C-alpha cells in the first residue's frame, strides 16, 4: 500500500504527545554509560580514536605449524562435508546503540552522515544489503514523542551524574524513522531492526513500533522486544527484583505480545526478535523450557542471542575486580577457537531455530563489552578475529550477526565519526574491524545461496584456519587465515587448493598488515580507508589483485604472517562481489547551491514505501562538481537531503514517506 501523509497526521494516527507531558524513565543499563564534554576545537582531547596505544604481537609458537599443506575441496556441495545451510550476504550488519543514532546515522532526516552512506554502499554492492539494528540497552527506556526541538531525532533526559553507570533515558521523535527510511532510499538494501522498550509492561509504550511500521514499511526487518533479559535481575533493571526468573520474562514478554497483537497500528505481527539472552544467566534452552517458542510462535520472526567474549568494565567503572590487561587478553583473540568458544552455548539453539524455520541471529556482539580493549579492539588482530568469528557463526547456521556501534569513547567501533565540534575539519575513522564486515560480504556474495564449511585446515591448526564457500552447489571461494606475526617470513605458508582440473587460475585478494598489533597500516587488496579522522567511507588507493596459476587442478596460494587471503575460484565468483563501480555520496553540505548534493527523482521517493527505490538507480548524475565518482573529502561529512526545490533537487524530508 502506498500513501502519503503529513507529519501531524502521523501524530494523530499513533497518538503521540509533545514531550512535556511524557513520563521519563531513567535507566541503569549494565555499566554502559558514558559522559562527554565539549572542548576548544584547536586543542581538543582525543576520543578512543586518538589513543595510539599499540600492543605487542604474541610470540611465535614452537614448533611452527606446517608451512605447506593441501586443501581438498568437494566438487559439489553433495561431496563437501560440514557445509552450512544457505547464508545471506547480509550476514554481518551493525547494532547501533539507540542513544548515539544521531551521531552515526545523521542529525535528522535532512542531514545524513555521508561516510556512513558510503560504507553501507560498499557493503550492499557486495553482499546485496545491510541489516542494522537501532536499539540496545538504551531502547529499554526510550519513549516516542511527537516532536523534539529543532527537528532532532532524540533527546537524553537529565540524570544523576553522581551515579557512574546511569545513562539518560531517551525521547525519540518520528524524525529518526524518517531519517532511517531516507538512508534506505539512498542506499537500497539497507534494512532495519528497531528496539521496543520493555521496562514497564503495565504501561506499554508501543509507539516506536507503530511509527516504525508506518514510516519504514518493508525496510523494517523486525522489532526486538526485550534486550538481555537474563541480566534484568542482576541489575534490578526496570525495578525488577534480583530473583527475576525466566518465567517472569515469559509473562512480561506475553504482555508485550498481547499489546502488539491488539494494536491495529502495528500491522505486521510476526517479525518479533527474541529472546536476546546473553547466556550469562539463562541459556536459550532455559527460556524455551517455559513454552516460549510454542506460546509466541505466531509472533517470533527471529531467534536471537547476544554475546561479548570478554568485558573491560572494571577499567571503565571500577569495582571489586582488577581491570584486565589488554596485552594479556590479546592472544585469546588470535586463535581459531575464539569464535567457537563464544557460540558454544548457543549451538543447540541454532539447531532449534533451524528446525522451526526461524533465522538465528547474534543480535549484538563485539570484542568486549564496556567499550572494548585499547590496542586490541582497534588492531589488525580484531579484523582477523572478526572474520574468523563471523565465518564460524555462518558455518554453525547463524543467519546474521550485528557488530555493536556506540559513542566515540569506545574502542570496538567498526567506524567512528569525529567529535561533533570537530566535524568541520575532521572526517571519520574506519577501524580494522570494518574490514571483517566488508570481506565477509565478499565471501558470501549476493546470491543468498552461500554455504560455508570449516575445512579443519593444516591438521586443524588454530593459527591457520580455512573455510570453503559454495554457491548454487559449487565451490566458489576459499578463505585462508594466518594469525602469526613473523617479519622474517618463516611463518608464512602456502595452501595448495585442489579443485577441478578445469580451473587454470584463481584471483586472490589479501588483507595485510605488518603485525596483528598494527592499528593503521592495513591494506585490503592495496586499498584502505585512510588515516584516523581521514575517512569519507570510500576505499582509497589502487586495487591490487593477484592472479595465481593452477596446475592439474592444484592452486598454490601463499599467505603472509600475519594475513588473510580471499581466493576466488572462478571469474564469475570474483566479479559478482567486486563491482566495477559503487554509488558514492558527497561529503559536503549545501542548501544554497546546486552541486555537492544528491539529486533524487521525486517520483521515486514519493512512492518508495520502504521498497528500496528503483533498484539503486535513483541517483541522477554525479554527487560532485569535480568528479563522476563523488566529491573530494572536504568539509563536514553530511549530506543535505532537503534542499531548495527551486534548484530542482528533490525533497527527501519528513513528509516523503510511506
C-alpha positions as CSV (number, residue, x, y, z in Angstrom):
1,X,0.0,0.0,0.0
2,X,1.3,3.4,-1.0
3,X,0.3,6.6,0.7
4,X,1.5,10.0,1.7
5,X,0.7,11.7,5.0
6,X,1.6,14.8,6.8
7,X,3.7,14.8,9.9
8,X,0.9,16.0,12.1
9,X,-1.4,13.4,10.5
10,X,1.1,10.8,11.7
11,X,1.0,12.2,15.2
12,X,-2.8,11.9,15.2
13,X,-2.7,8.3,13.9
14,X,-0.4,7.0,16.6
15,X,-1.4,9.3,19.4
16,X,1.9,10.9,20.0
17,X,2.3,13.7,22.5
18,X,4.6,16.6,22.9
19,X,7.4,15.6,25.2
20,X,6.5,18.0,28.0
21,X,3.8,15.5,29.2
22,X,5.7,12.3,28.8
23,X,7.0,10.1,31.7
24,X,10.7,9.8,31.6
25,X,12.3,6.5,32.7
26,X,15.8,6.7,33.9
27,X,17.9,3.6,33.4
28,X,21.0,1.8,34.7
29,X,22.0,-0.3,31.7
30,X,24.7,-2.5,32.9
31,X,27.6,-0.1,33.1
32,X,27.5,1.2,29.6
33,X,27.0,4.9,30.5
34,X,29.4,7.5,29.1
35,X,29.9,11.2,29.7
36,X,31.1,13.6,27.1
37,X,32.2,17.2,27.3
38,X,33.0,19.8,24.6
39,X,36.4,21.2,24.1
40,X,38.1,24.1,22.2
41,X,38.3,22.9,18.6
42,X,42.0,23.8,18.3
43,X,43.0,22.0,21.5
44,X,40.6,19.1,21.9
45,X,41.0,15.9,23.9
46,X,41.1,12.9,21.6
47,X,38.4,10.2,21.9
48,X,39.2,6.5,21.6
49,X,40.3,7.0,18.0
50,X,43.1,9.3,19.2
51,X,44.5,6.7,21.5
52,X,47.7,5.5,19.8
53,X,48.3,2.6,22.3
54,X,49.6,-0.4,20.4
55,X,50.1,-3.8,21.9
56,X,52.8,-6.4,21.1
57,X,52.2,-9.4,18.9
58,X,52.3,-12.7,20.7
59,X,55.5,-14.8,20.4
60,X,55.5,-17.5,17.7
61,X,54.6,-21.0,18.8
62,X,57.3,-23.6,18.9
63,X,57.3,-25.6,16.8
64,X,55.7,-23.5,14.0
65,X,52.7,-25.1,12.3
66,X,53.5,-26.7,8.9
67,X,54.0,-24.1,6.2
68,X,52.9,-26.3,3.3
69,X,49.5,-28.1,3.3
70,X,46.8,-29.2,0.9
71,X,43.1,-28.3,1.0
72,X,40.9,-30.8,-1.0
73,X,37.5,-29.3,-2.0
74,X,34.5,-31.3,-2.9
75,X,33.4,-30.9,-6.4
76,X,29.9,-30.1,-5.2
77,X,28.0,-29.4,-2.0
78,X,26.9,-33.0,-2.1
79,X,30.6,-34.1,-1.7
80,X,31.8,-31.5,0.7
81,X,31.4,-32.3,4.4
82,X,30.3,-29.9,7.0
83,X,28.5,-27.3,4.8
84,X,26.1,-24.9,6.5
85,X,22.6,-24.1,5.3
86,X,22.4,-21.2,2.8
87,X,23.7,-18.0,4.4
88,X,22.9,-14.5,3.1
89,X,25.5,-11.9,2.1
90,X,23.9,-9.6,4.6
91,X,25.3,-11.8,7.3
92,X,27.3,-9.1,9.1
93,X,25.4,-6.0,10.0
94,X,25.5,-3.4,12.7
95,X,23.9,-2.8,16.1
96,X,23.7,1.0,16.6
97,X,23.1,2.0,20.2
98,X,19.9,4.0,20.1
99,X,21.3,6.9,22.1
100,X,24.0,7.6,19.5
101,X,21.9,7.2,16.4
102,X,22.2,10.9,15.8
103,X,26.0,10.6,15.7
104,X,26.2,7.5,13.5
105,X,23.3,7.8,11.0
106,X,22.6,11.5,10.8
107,X,21.3,14.6,12.6
108,X,17.8,14.1,11.2
109,X,16.1,13.2,8.0
110,X,17.6,16.2,6.3
111,X,21.2,15.8,7.3
112,X,22.6,12.3,6.8
113,X,26.2,11.1,7.6
114,X,27.8,10.7,4.2
115,X,30.7,8.4,5.3
116,X,28.0,6.1,6.8
117,X,26.1,6.1,3.4
118,X,29.4,5.3,1.5
119,X,30.3,2.4,3.9
120,X,26.8,0.9,3.6
121,X,27.0,1.3,-0.2
122,X,30.3,-0.7,-0.3
123,X,28.6,-3.5,1.7
124,X,25.4,-3.6,-0.4
125,X,27.3,-3.7,-3.6
126,X,29.0,-6.9,-2.4
127,X,26.5,-8.7,-0.2
128,X,23.3,-7.4,-1.6
129,X,22.3,-5.4,1.5
130,X,23.0,-4.4,5.1
131,X,20.8,-5.1,8.2
132,X,21.1,-2.5,11.0
133,X,19.6,-2.6,14.5
134,X,18.8,0.6,16.3
135,X,18.5,-0.3,19.9
136,X,20.5,-1.8,22.7
137,X,20.3,-1.0,26.4
138,X,19.0,2.5,25.8
139,X,15.9,1.2,23.9
140,X,14.5,-0.1,27.2
141,X,13.5,3.3,28.5
142,X,13.0,5.1,25.2
143,X,9.8,7.0,24.7
144,X,8.4,8.2,21.4
145,X,7.2,11.7,21.4
146,X,5.6,13.8,18.6
147,X,8.5,16.2,18.1
148,X,11.7,17.5,19.6
149,X,13.2,21.0,19.3
150,X,14.9,21.9,16.0
151,X,13.9,18.7,14.2
152,X,16.3,16.5,16.2
153,X,15.7,12.8,16.4
154,X,16.5,12.1,20.1
155,X,17.0,13.9,23.4
156,X,18.5,12.5,26.5
157,X,16.7,13.1,29.8
158,X,18.5,14.5,32.8
159,X,20.3,12.0,35.1
160,X,22.1,12.0,38.4
161,X,25.7,12.5,37.3
162,X,26.9,11.1,40.6
163,X,25.8,7.6,39.6
164,X,28.5,6.4,37.3
165,X,26.6,3.7,35.5
166,X,23.4,5.8,34.9
167,X,22.8,6.9,31.3
168,X,19.9,9.1,30.2
169,X,16.6,7.8,29.2
170,X,15.7,8.7,25.7
171,X,13.0,10.7,24.0
172,X,12.7,9.7,20.3
173,X,10.9,11.6,17.6
174,X,9.4,10.2,14.3
175,X,12.2,12.1,12.7
176,X,14.5,9.1,13.5
177,X,12.4,6.8,11.4
178,X,12.2,9.3,8.5
179,X,16.0,9.5,8.6
180,X,16.3,5.7,8.5
181,X,13.9,5.4,5.6
182,X,15.8,8.1,3.7
183,X,19.0,6.1,4.2
184,X,17.3,3.1,2.8
185,X,16.1,5.1,-0.2
186,X,19.6,6.4,-1.0
187,X,21.2,3.0,-0.4
188,X,18.7,0.3,-1.4
189,X,19.3,-2.8,0.5
190,X,19.7,-1.2,3.9
191,X,17.0,-2.6,6.3
192,X,16.4,-2.1,9.9
193,X,15.6,-3.7,13.3
194,X,14.0,-1.5,15.9
195,X,14.2,-1.8,19.7
196,X,11.0,-1.6,21.6
197,X,11.0,-0.7,25.3
198,X,10.1,-3.4,27.8
199,X,10.8,-1.8,31.2
200,X,7.2,-1.1,32.0
201,X,4.8,-3.8,30.8
202,X,1.9,-2.4,32.9
203,X,2.0,0.7,30.7
204,X,3.1,-0.5,27.3
205,X,4.9,2.1,25.0
206,X,4.4,0.7,21.5
207,X,4.7,3.9,19.6
208,X,8.2,3.1,18.4
209,X,6.7,0.0,16.7
210,X,3.7,1.9,15.4
211,X,5.7,4.7,13.9
212,X,8.4,2.3,12.6
213,X,5.9,0.2,10.8
214,X,4.2,3.3,9.3
215,X,7.3,5.0,8.0
216,X,9.7,2.2,7.2
217,X,7.3,-0.2,5.6
218,X,9.2,-3.1,4.1
219,X,12.5,-1.6,5.2
220,X,11.7,-2.7,8.7
221,X,13.0,-6.2,9.3
222,X,11.8,-6.8,12.8
223,X,11.1,-5.5,16.3
224,X,13.3,-6.5,19.2
225,X,11.3,-6.7,22.4
226,X,13.5,-7.1,25.5
227,X,17.3,-6.7,25.5
228,X,19.4,-9.1,27.5
229,X,16.5,-10.1,29.8
230,X,18.7,-12.6,31.7
231,X,20.5,-9.6,33.1
232,X,17.4,-7.8,34.3
233,X,17.6,-9.3,37.8
234,X,21.3,-8.9,38.2
235,X,20.9,-5.1,37.7
236,X,17.4,-4.8,39.1
237,X,16.7,-3.2,35.8
238,X,13.2,-1.6,35.4
239,X,12.5,-2.1,39.1
240,X,12.8,-5.9,38.7
241,X,13.8,-8.0,41.7
242,X,17.2,-9.8,41.9
243,X,15.3,-13.1,41.6
244,X,13.8,-12.2,38.3
245,X,13.2,-15.5,36.5
246,X,12.7,-17.0,33.0
247,X,9.0,-17.4,33.9
248,X,8.8,-13.7,34.8
249,X,10.3,-12.8,31.5
250,X,7.9,-15.2,29.7
251,X,5.0,-13.4,31.4
252,X,6.2,-9.9,30.6
253,X,7.0,-10.9,27.0
254,X,3.5,-12.2,26.7
255,X,2.1,-8.8,27.9
256,X,4.1,-7.1,25.1
257,X,2.8,-9.6,22.5
258,X,-0.8,-9.2,23.6
259,X,-0.4,-5.4,23.2
260,X,1.2,-5.8,19.7
261,X,-1.5,-8.3,18.6
262,X,-4.3,-5.9,19.7
263,X,-2.7,-2.9,18.1
264,X,-4.1,-2.1,14.7
265,X,-1.3,0.4,14.0
266,X,1.2,-2.5,14.1
267,X,0.1,-4.4,11.0
268,X,3.0,-6.9,11.0
269,X,2.7,-9.2,13.9
270,X,5.3,-11.9,13.1
271,X,8.6,-10.1,13.0
272,X,9.5,-10.1,16.7
273,X,13.1,-10.7,17.7
274,X,13.7,-12.7,20.9
275,X,14.7,-13.8,23.4
276,X,18.1,-12.0,23.1
277,X,19.6,-13.7,26.1
278,X,23.3,-13.4,26.7
279,X,23.6,-16.9,28.2
280,X,25.4,-15.5,31.2
281,X,22.4,-16.2,33.5
282,X,19.9,-18.1,31.3
283,X,20.7,-20.3,28.3
284,X,18.2,-20.1,25.4
285,X,17.1,-23.6,26.4
286,X,16.1,-22.4,29.9
287,X,13.8,-19.8,28.2
288,X,12.5,-22.3,25.7
289,X,11.5,-24.6,28.6
290,X,8.9,-22.1,29.7
291,X,7.0,-22.9,26.5
292,X,8.3,-19.6,24.9
293,X,8.6,-21.0,21.4
294,X,5.1,-22.5,21.2
295,X,3.3,-19.7,23.0
296,X,4.7,-17.0,20.8
297,X,5.2,-18.9,17.6
298,X,2.9,-16.6,15.6
299,X,4.9,-13.5,16.7
300,X,8.5,-14.7,16.6
301,X,10.3,-14.0,13.3
302,X,13.8,-14.5,14.6
303,X,15.6,-16.3,17.4
304,X,18.3,-14.0,18.9
305,X,21.1,-14.2,21.4
306,X,23.7,-11.6,22.4
307,X,27.3,-12.3,23.5
308,X,30.6,-10.5,24.1
309,X,33.6,-12.8,24.7
310,X,35.0,-10.5,27.4
311,X,34.5,-7.2,29.1
312,X,36.6,-4.2,30.1
313,X,34.1,-2.9,32.7
314,X,36.4,-2.7,35.6
315,X,38.8,-0.4,33.8
316,X,35.9,1.9,33.0
317,X,33.7,1.8,36.1
318,X,35.9,0.3,38.8
319,X,34.6,-2.3,41.2
320,X,35.9,-5.1,43.3
321,X,37.8,-6.9,40.5
322,X,41.0,-5.6,39.0
323,X,41.0,-4.2,35.4
324,X,42.0,-6.7,32.8
325,X,45.3,-6.2,30.9
326,X,44.7,-5.9,27.1
327,X,48.1,-7.4,26.4
328,X,47.3,-10.5,28.4
329,X,43.9,-10.8,26.7
330,X,45.2,-10.3,23.2
331,X,46.4,-13.9,22.4
332,X,42.9,-15.2,23.3
333,X,41.5,-13.5,20.2
334,X,44.3,-14.7,17.9
335,X,43.1,-18.3,17.6
336,X,40.6,-20.2,15.6
337,X,38.9,-21.5,18.7
338,X,38.0,-17.9,19.8
339,X,34.8,-17.8,17.8
340,X,33.8,-21.3,18.6
341,X,34.0,-20.6,22.3
342,X,31.7,-17.6,22.0
343,X,28.9,-19.5,20.4
344,X,29.4,-22.9,22.2
345,X,26.4,-22.2,24.4
346,X,24.1,-21.4,21.5
347,X,24.7,-24.3,19.2
348,X,21.6,-26.2,20.3
349,X,19.5,-23.1,20.0
350,X,20.8,-22.7,16.4
351,X,19.6,-26.2,15.7
352,X,16.3,-25.5,17.2
353,X,15.9,-22.3,15.2
354,X,16.7,-24.2,12.0
355,X,14.2,-26.9,12.9
356,X,11.3,-24.4,13.3
357,X,12.4,-22.3,10.3
358,X,13.5,-19.2,12.1
359,X,16.7,-17.3,11.4
360,X,19.3,-17.5,14.2
361,X,20.8,-14.1,14.9
362,X,23.7,-13.0,17.1
363,X,21.9,-9.7,17.7
364,X,24.7,-7.8,19.5
365,X,28.4,-8.7,19.7
366,X,31.9,-7.3,19.5
367,X,35.3,-7.8,21.0
368,X,34.5,-6.9,24.6
369,X,31.6,-5.1,26.4
370,X,32.1,-1.7,28.1
371,X,33.9,-0.3,25.1
372,X,36.5,-3.0,24.3
373,X,40.2,-3.0,25.0
374,X,42.6,-0.3,23.8
375,X,45.1,-1.6,21.4
376,X,43.2,-4.9,21.0
377,X,39.7,-3.9,19.7
378,X,41.2,-1.5,17.3
379,X,44.0,-3.7,16.0
380,X,44.6,-5.8,12.8
381,X,44.1,-8.8,15.1
382,X,40.5,-7.7,15.7
383,X,39.9,-7.8,11.9
384,X,41.2,-11.4,11.7
385,X,39.2,-12.3,14.8
386,X,36.0,-10.7,13.3
387,X,36.5,-12.6,10.0
388,X,37.0,-15.9,11.7
389,X,34.2,-15.4,14.2
390,X,31.8,-14.4,11.5
391,X,32.6,-17.5,9.4
392,X,32.4,-19.7,12.5
393,X,28.9,-18.5,13.1
394,X,27.9,-18.9,9.5
395,X,29.3,-22.4,9.4
396,X,27.1,-23.1,12.5
397,X,23.9,-21.9,10.8
398,X,23.6,-18.5,12.2
399,X,21.9,-16.3,9.6
400,X,23.3,-13.0,10.8
401,X,25.4,-11.1,13.4
402,X,25.4,-7.5,14.3
403,X,28.6,-5.8,15.5
404,X,27.8,-3.1,18.1
405,X,28.5,0.5,17.4
406,X,28.5,3.1,20.2
407,X,29.9,6.5,21.0
408,X,33.4,8.0,20.5
409,X,34.7,6.7,23.8
410,X,34.7,3.1,22.9
411,X,37.4,1.1,21.1
412,X,35.4,-1.6,19.3
413,X,33.6,0.6,16.9
414,X,33.9,-0.5,13.2
415,X,33.6,3.2,12.3
416,X,33.6,6.3,14.4
417,X,32.6,9.9,13.5
418,X,34.7,12.7,14.8
419,X,33.5,14.6,17.9
420,X,30.7,17.0,16.9
421,X,32.8,20.1,17.3
422,X,35.5,18.6,15.1
423,X,33.3,17.7,12.2
424,X,34.2,20.7,10.1
425,X,37.8,19.7,9.7
426,X,37.9,16.0,10.8
427,X,36.3,13.1,9.0
428,X,35.5,9.6,10.1
429,X,37.8,6.8,11.3
430,X,37.3,3.4,9.9
431,X,38.7,0.8,12.2
432,X,40.3,-2.6,11.3
433,X,37.1,-4.4,12.4
434,X,35.1,-2.9,9.5
435,X,37.3,-4.8,7.0
436,X,35.9,-8.0,8.5
437,X,32.3,-7.0,7.6
438,X,33.4,-6.0,4.1
439,X,35.3,-9.2,3.4
440,X,32.5,-11.4,4.8
441,X,30.1,-9.7,2.4
442,X,32.6,-10.5,-0.4
443,X,32.9,-14.1,0.7
444,X,29.2,-14.8,0.9
445,X,28.1,-12.6,-2.1
446,X,24.5,-11.5,-3.0
447,X,23.0,-14.8,-4.2
448,X,21.7,-16.0,-0.8
449,X,22.9,-19.5,-1.7
450,X,26.3,-19.4,0.0
451,X,27.2,-22.4,2.1
452,X,30.2,-22.3,4.5
453,X,32.4,-25.2,5.7
454,X,35.3,-25.1,8.1
455,X,38.0,-27.1,6.4
456,X,39.9,-28.1,9.5
457,X,43.0,-26.8,7.7
458,X,46.6,-27.8,8.4
459,X,45.7,-30.5,10.8
460,X,43.1,-28.3,12.4
461,X,45.8,-25.9,13.5
462,X,44.4,-22.9,15.4
463,X,46.8,-20.4,13.8
464,X,46.0,-21.2,10.1
465,X,42.2,-21.9,9.7
466,X,40.5,-22.0,6.3
467,X,36.9,-22.1,5.0
468,X,35.3,-23.1,1.7
469,X,32.3,-21.2,0.3
470,X,29.9,-22.9,-2.1
471,X,27.2,-21.1,-4.2
472,X,24.5,-22.9,-6.0
473,X,26.1,-26.2,-5.1
474,X,29.6,-25.4,-6.5
475,X,32.8,-24.2,-4.7
476,X,33.4,-20.5,-5.5
477,X,35.7,-19.1,-2.8
478,X,38.2,-20.1,-0.1
479,X,39.2,-18.1,3.0
480,X,42.7,-18.5,4.4
481,X,44.0,-17.1,7.7
482,X,47.4,-16.7,9.3
483,X,47.3,-15.4,12.9
484,X,51.0,-15.5,13.3
485,X,53.3,-12.4,13.2
486,X,56.7,-13.0,11.7
487,X,58.7,-10.3,9.9
488,X,61.2,-12.9,8.8
489,X,58.6,-14.7,6.7
490,X,59.3,-18.1,8.2
491,X,55.7,-18.4,9.5
492,X,54.2,-17.6,6.1
493,X,52.6,-20.6,4.5
494,X,51.3,-21.9,1.1
495,X,48.0,-23.7,0.9
496,X,47.6,-25.9,-2.2
497,X,43.9,-25.8,-3.0
498,X,42.8,-28.9,-5.0
499,X,39.9,-28.0,-7.3
500,X,38.5,-29.2,-10.7
501,X,41.2,-29.6,-13.3
502,X,39.3,-27.1,-15.5
503,X,40.4,-24.3,-13.1
504,X,43.6,-22.8,-14.6
505,X,44.0,-19.8,-12.4
506,X,42.5,-18.1,-9.3
507,X,42.3,-14.5,-8.2
508,X,43.5,-13.6,-4.7
509,X,42.8,-10.5,-2.5
510,X,45.0,-10.1,0.6
511,X,44.2,-8.4,3.9
512,X,47.6,-7.5,5.2
513,X,49.4,-5.6,7.9
514,X,53.0,-5.7,9.4
515,X,51.7,-7.2,12.7
516,X,48.5,-8.3,14.4
517,X,49.0,-5.4,16.7
518,X,49.0,-2.9,13.9
519,X,46.3,-0.2,14.0
520,X,46.8,2.0,11.0
521,X,49.0,0.4,8.2
522,X,46.3,-2.0,7.0
523,X,45.5,-2.9,3.4
524,X,42.7,-4.8,1.7
525,X,43.9,-5.6,-1.8
526,X,46.1,-2.5,-1.9
527,X,43.3,-0.2,-0.6
528,X,42.3,1.2,2.7
529,X,40.1,3.9,4.3
530,X,42.8,6.4,5.1
531,X,44.3,7.6,8.4
532,X,42.3,8.3,11.6
533,X,39.9,11.2,11.1
534,X,40.5,10.9,7.4
535,X,37.8,8.5,6.0
536,X,34.9,9.5,3.9
537,X,33.7,6.0,3.6
538,X,35.2,5.2,0.3
539,X,38.2,2.9,-0.4
540,X,41.4,4.8,-1.2
541,X,44.3,3.7,-3.3
542,X,44.8,1.4,-6.3
543,X,43.2,-2.1,-6.2
544,X,45.8,-4.9,-6.3
545,X,44.5,-8.4,-7.1
546,X,46.9,-11.3,-7.5
547,X,46.4,-13.9,-10.2
548,X,47.8,-17.3,-9.4
549,X,48.2,-20.1,-11.9
550,X,47.0,-23.6,-11.2
551,X,48.4,-26.8,-12.5
552,X,46.4,-30.0,-12.8
553,X,43.7,-28.6,-10.5
554,X,46.1,-27.5,-7.8
555,X,46.4,-23.8,-6.9
556,X,49.2,-22.8,-4.6
557,X,48.2,-19.7,-2.6
558,X,50.8,-18.1,-0.2
559,X,49.5,-16.4,2.9
560,X,51.8,-14.0,4.8
561,X,52.3,-13.9,8.6
562,X,50.0,-12.2,9.6
563,X,47.5,-12.1,6.8
564,X,44.2,-13.3,5.2
565,X,43.6,-14.4,1.6
566,X,40.3,-14.5,-0.2
567,X,40.6,-16.8,-3.2
568,X,38.1,-16.6,-6.0
569,X,38.0,-19.9,-7.9
570,X,36.2,-18.5,-11.0
571,X,36.0,-15.2,-12.8
572,X,32.2,-15.0,-12.0
573,X,32.9,-15.7,-8.3
574,X,35.2,-12.7,-8.3
575,X,33.1,-10.3,-10.5
576,X,29.8,-10.7,-8.6
577,X,31.4,-9.3,-5.4
578,X,33.8,-6.8,-7.0
579,X,31.6,-4.4,-8.9
580,X,33.1,-2.0,-11.4
581,X,31.6,0.9,-9.7
582,X,29.9,1.7,-6.4
583,X,27.4,4.5,-5.7
584,X,29.1,7.2,-3.6
585,X,28.0,10.4,-2.0
586,X,29.5,13.8,-1.5
587,X,31.0,14.8,1.9
588,X,29.9,18.4,1.8
589,X,26.6,20.1,2.6
590,X,24.9,22.7,0.5
591,X,21.5,24.1,1.0
592,X,22.0,27.0,-1.4
593,X,24.0,25.5,-4.3
594,X,23.1,23.1,-6.9
595,X,26.2,21.0,-6.6
596,X,27.8,18.8,-3.9
597,X,24.3,17.5,-3.1
598,X,22.5,14.4,-4.2
599,X,19.8,14.7,-6.8
600,X,16.9,12.3,-6.3
601,X,13.9,11.7,-8.5
602,X,10.9,13.0,-6.6
603,X,8.5,10.4,-8.1
604,X,10.7,7.6,-6.9
605,X,10.9,8.9,-3.4
606,X,7.2,9.7,-3.2
607,X,6.3,6.0,-3.8
608,X,9.3,4.3,-2.2
609,X,7.2,2.9,0.7
610,X,10.3,1.2,2.1
611,X,10.8,-0.9,-1.0
612,X,14.2,0.4,-1.9
613,X,13.5,2.9,-4.6
614,X,14.2,1.9,-8.1
615,X,16.8,-0.8,-7.9
616,X,19.6,1.5,-6.9
617,X,19.1,3.8,-9.9
618,X,17.6,6.8,-8.1
619,X,20.8,8.9,-8.2
620,X,20.9,11.4,-11.0
621,X,24.4,12.2,-12.3
622,X,27.4,12.9,-10.1
623,X,27.4,14.0,-6.5
624,X,30.4,16.2,-7.2
625,X,31.2,19.1,-9.4
626,X,34.7,17.8,-9.9
627,X,34.3,14.1,-10.3
628,X,31.9,11.5,-11.7
629,X,32.9,9.3,-8.7
630,X,31.9,11.7,-5.9
631,X,33.2,14.8,-4.3
632,X,36.6,15.2,-2.7
633,X,36.6,14.8,1.1
634,X,36.3,18.3,2.3
635,X,34.1,20.0,4.8
636,X,31.5,18.5,7.2
637,X,30.6,14.9,6.4
638,X,26.9,15.5,6.0
639,X,24.6,15.1,3.1
640,X,21.8,17.7,2.9
641,X,18.8,15.8,1.7
642,X,16.4,18.6,1.9
643,X,17.4,21.5,-0.3
644,X,15.6,24.2,-2.2
645,X,13.1,22.7,-4.6
646,X,13.7,25.7,-6.9
647,X,17.1,24.2,-7.6
648,X,15.5,21.1,-9.0
649,X,16.5,18.9,-6.1
650,X,14.0,16.5,-4.6
651,X,12.6,16.9,-1.2
652,X,13.5,13.9,1.0
653,X,12.1,15.2,4.1
654,X,9.7,14.1,6.8
655,X,6.7,14.3,4.5
656,X,8.0,11.9,1.9
657,X,7.4,8.6,3.4
658,X,5.2,5.5,3.4
